Amino acid sequence: MNGLMKVATVFAAGAAAMYYLDPDAGRRRRAMTRDKSLAAGRDLQDNARQAGRRISGRAQGAMSEMDAAMDSAMDSAMDDAPVSDQKLEARIRSQLGHMVDRPGDIAVEVNDGHVVLSGTASEEEVASLTRELAGMDGVADVENRMH
């Protein structure tokens, strides 16, 4: 069986050499093989880059949710203490992923409980987002500059 495999391997290598070294069409075949290999490599690289961005985004979202949950737990322990603008912005950022399709398109600014939203989203998302944010602890009012 081992000898048969060697013969088959030698035969396959000879056939491949004839196919690629053919004086009439070998150059074109080699070029096509090279181009297809390079395209496949670029596709693999693009897919890996997209997967990395997706995983990174999910990890950031999970961290924001954990931060917001920790802040919420600490704030509930100290109900009388006002919520800082940074904490409030982190809470809003963590909620955006649950309320809109593309949270990266929305900019959030918080100043003394006054929330300013800018960016792009659908009308339904904007309406539910402003309604939801207005009910959050620490939000004085919501200014909508979105389109």
RAFEN-V228168 format. One record per helix or strand. SS is the DSSP state (A for helix, B for strand). FROM is the first residue (numbers start at 0). LEN is the number of residues. If there is no record, write none. Layout:
# RAFEN-V228168
SS:FROM:LEN
SS:FROM:LEN
This chain:
# RAFEN-V228168
A:1:20
A:25:52
A:84:15
A:102:3
B:105:6
B:113:6
A:122:12
B:140:6
